[in-house]
């Protein structure tokens, strides 16, 4: 059977690589999956994972105040802290709207750095990249969008989401659950939704339509796409993950990227979703 991943060869980009991780742990790859690219906002999942490790270590808590009055680490990791896309001044009180914010993620990372006494790039390396053997991954710049990594690195990450080893299962259940369920907001480049569900660090598909995930992805699907033309999701209902990285900025082909990513997602689920998941985190 032809892999649905061959579709990426027809994308309007000069480089694309992808992988699917199936429920049985098998990995299907296509393209140069060892090539390192900037993940852009897919970095937010990695940054949040590191923050949750710091929480479990007792260095900080999800209800630790960070930023403006009433704002906590949990608010920042779920884009509910009231900060604009880029800017240190809040534009709303916490928990009023889902305002997608690089600043919020950067404030969260800075709080972890202060709490642990370890530079955040070093902390991510020691807490996430090294134990998961993400050998070519590195944080170079903003924790909100500065991770560089390969598809092969991200296979290790989605395996960690699906079968956590660095975090306790209740922590991962929390991360993959809707935070502040009633909030509406904007998914940049996609549209405004009410509600606009988000977990800790990653977006949740919910009932959003149209969307960059597939029409057949479950509402519980957790993932992110990046402005550098990158995307990743994990669907706990089918226990299937998809990673696709390119070298073309999303803004340059957004009108094509969204339906292409969605179509690939549906094709992957059609081929690899053979049964309901028995994963311990699935609903």
C-alpha positions in Angstrom: 0.0 0.0 0.0 1.3 3.4 -1.0 2.2 5.6 2.0 0.0 8.7 2.3 3.2 10.6 3.1 4.2 10.7 -0.6 1.7 13.5 -1.0 4.3 15.9 0.5 6.4 15.5 -2.6 3.8 17.6 -4.4 3.7 20.4 -1.8 4.9 23.8 -3.1 8.1 23.7 -1.0 11.7 22.9 -1.8 12.0 20.5 1.2 9.5 18.4 3.1 9.9 15.4 5.4 7.3 13.6 7.4 6.6 10.6 9.7 3.6 8.8 11.1 3.8 6.9 14.4 1.1 4.2 14.5 -0.7 2.8 17.5 1.7 -0.2 17.5 4.7 2.1 17.7 5.8 1.5 14.1 7.1 4.5 12.3 6.6 5.3 8.6 9.0 8.0 7.3 9.3 9.9 4.0 11.9 12.4 2.9 15.1 13.5 4.7 13.8 12.9 8.2 17.3 13.7 9.7 17.4 17.3 8.3 17.2 20.0 11.0 14.8 22.9 10.5 13.4 25.7 12.8 10.2 24.4 14.3 8.8 27.9 15.0 5.7 27.6 17.2 5.9 23.8 17.4 8.6 24.8 20.0 5.8 25.7 22.4 5.0 22.1 23.0 8.6 21.4 23.9 8.9 24.4 26.1 5.7 23.5 27.9 6.9 19.9 28.4 10.0 21.3 30.1 7.9 23.6 32.3 5.8 20.6 33.4 8.9 18.7 34.3 9.9 21.6 36.5 6.5 21.4 38.0 6.8 17.7 38.8 10.3 18.4 40.2 8.8 20.9 42.6 10.7 23.9 41.3 7.5 25.7 40.3 3.7 25.1 40.3 1.1 25.6 37.6 -0.7 28.0 40.0 2.5 30.0 40.6 1.9 33.7 39.9 3.7 34.8 36.8 3.3 38.2 35.0 0.4 40.5 35.6 -1.8 40.2 38.7 -4.0 37.1 38.6 -1.9 35.4 35.9 -0.3 32.0 36.6 2.0 29.6 34.8 -1.1 27.6 33.7 -2.6 30.7 32.2 0.6 31.4 30.2 1.0 27.9 28.9 -2.6 27.9 27.6 -2.6 31.4 26.1 -5.0 32.7 28.7 -2.7 35.2 30.4 -3.9 38.3 28.6 -0.7 39.0 26.7 -0.6 40.1 23.1 1.2 38.1 20.4 4.5 39.9 21.0 4.6 42.6 23.7 5.3 42.8 27.4 2.2 44.8 28.3 -1.0 42.8 28.9 -4.0 43.7 26.8 -6.6 41.8 28.8 -7.1 40.4 32.3 -6.2 36.7 32.6 -8.8 34.1 31.6 -10.9 36.5 29.6 -9.9 35.5 26.0 -7.6 33.0 24.3 -5.0 35.5 23.1 -2.3 33.6 21.3 1.0 34.9 22.7 4.7 34.3 22.2 5.2 36.6 25.1 3.2 34.4 27.4 5.4 31.4 26.6 8.5 33.4 27.0 7.4 34.6 30.4 6.6 31.0 31.4 10.1 29.9 30.3 11.7 32.8 32.2 9.8 31.8 35.4 11.1 28.2 35.0 14.6 29.6 34.6 14.3 31.7 37.7 12.8 28.9 39.7 15.4 26.3 38.7 18.4 28.6 38.5 19.3 27.0 35.2 19.3 28.8 31.8 16.2 27.7 30.0 18.0 26.4 26.9 20.2 24.3 29.2 17.2 23.1 31.1 15.3 22.0 28.0 18.4 20.2 26.8 18.9 18.3 30.1 15.2 17.7 30.9 13.8 16.9 27.4 16.3 16.5 24.6 18.9 14.3 26.3 16.6 11.8 28.0 14.5 11.4 24.8 17.7 11.1 22.6 16.7 14.1 20.5 20.2 14.3 19.4 20.0 17.1 16.8 17.4 19.3 18.7 18.4 22.6 20.2 16.8 25.8 21.5 18.3 28.7 19.7 16.5 31.9 20.8 13.0 32.3 22.0 11.3 29.4 23.8 8.2 30.3 21.9 9.6 29.6 18.5 13.3 29.0 18.6 13.7 25.2 18.7 15.5 23.6 15.8 15.0 19.8 15.3 14.4 17.1 12.7 11.5 14.8 12.0 13.4 12.0 13.7 13.8 14.1 16.9 10.0 14.8 16.9 9.3 11.1 16.5 10.8 10.8 20.0 8.7 13.7 21.2 5.4 12.2 20.0 6.3 8.9 21.5 6.8 10.7 24.8 3.4 12.2 24.5 1.8 8.9 23.7 3.8 6.9 26.3 5.2 9.3 28.8 8.4 8.6 30.5 9.4 12.1 31.7 6.1 13.0 33.2 3.4 11.2 35.3 0.3 10.2 33.4 -2.0 12.6 35.3 0.3 15.5 34.3 0.0 14.5 30.6 -3.7 14.0 30.9 -3.9 17.6 32.2 -1.7 18.9 29.4 -3.8 17.3 26.8 -7.1 18.5 28.3 -8.9 21.8 27.6 -7.8 24.7 29.8 -10.4 27.3 30.5 -12.9 25.6 28.2 -15.2 28.6 27.6 -12.6 30.9 26.1 -12.9 32.0 22.5 -10.0 33.3 20.5 -7.9 33.3 17.3 -5.8 30.6 15.9 -3.3 32.7 13.9 -3.6 32.2 10.1 -6.7 29.9 10.6 -9.6 31.8 12.1 -11.5 32.9 15.2 -13.4 30.2 17.2 -15.6 30.1 20.2 -14.8 28.1 22.0 -11.1 27.9 21.1 -9.8 24.9 23.0 -6.1 24.7 24.1 -4.2 22.4 26.3 -0.9 23.2 28.0 1.5 24.2 25.2 -0.5 22.6 22.4 -3.8 23.3 20.6 -6.7 21.0 20.8 -8.8 20.4 17.7 -12.2 20.6 19.3 -14.9 21.4 16.8 -12.8 24.0 14.8 -13.6 24.1 11.1 -12.0 24.8 8.8 -8.8 23.8 10.4 -5.2 22.7 9.7 -5.8 19.3 11.3 -7.9 16.8 9.4 -11.7 16.7 9.4 -11.5 13.2 10.8 -9.1 14.1 13.6 -10.8 13.7 17.0 -11.7 16.7 19.1 -9.0 15.5 21.5 -6.2 15.8 19.0 -3.3 17.7 20.5 -0.7 19.5 18.3 0.7 22.7 16.9 1.8 24.2 13.6 4.6 26.6 13.1 5.2 29.7 11.0 8.2 28.1 9.4 5.9 25.6 7.7 5.9 22.9 10.3 3.2 20.8 11.9 2.7 18.0 14.4 -0.3 16.3 16.0 -1.1 13.4 18.3 -4.6 11.9 18.2 -5.3 9.9 21.4 -8.5 8.4 20.0 -6.6 6.6 17.3 -3.2 6.6 19.0 -1.6 8.0 15.8 0.8 10.9 15.4 1.8 12.9 12.3 4.8 15.1 11.9 5.6 17.2 8.7 8.4 19.7 8.4 9.1 22.0 5.5 11.4 24.9 4.7 8.8 27.4 3.5 7.3 30.0 5.8 3.6 29.4 6.4 2.6 33.0 5.4 3.9 32.4 1.9 1.6 29.4 1.2 -1.0 29.5 3.9 -3.9 29.2 1.5 -2.4 26.0 0.2 -0.8 24.7 3.4 -4.0 24.5 5.5 -6.0 22.3 3.0 -2.9 20.2 2.2 -2.1 19.6 5.9 -5.7 18.7 6.5 -5.9 16.3 3.6 -2.7 14.6 4.6 -4.1 14.3 8.1 -7.2 12.6 6.9 -5.2 10.3 4.6 -3.0 9.3 7.5 -5.9 8.5 9.8 -7.7 6.5 7.0 -4.7 4.3 6.6 -3.4 4.0 10.2 -6.5 4.2 12.4 -7.2 0.5 12.5 -8.9 0.4 15.9 -9.9 2.5 18.9 -6.9 3.3 21.1 -6.4 1.5 24.4 -3.9 4.1 25.4 -4.2 5.0 29.1 -4.7 8.7 28.3 -7.5 8.3 25.8 -11.0 9.3 26.7 
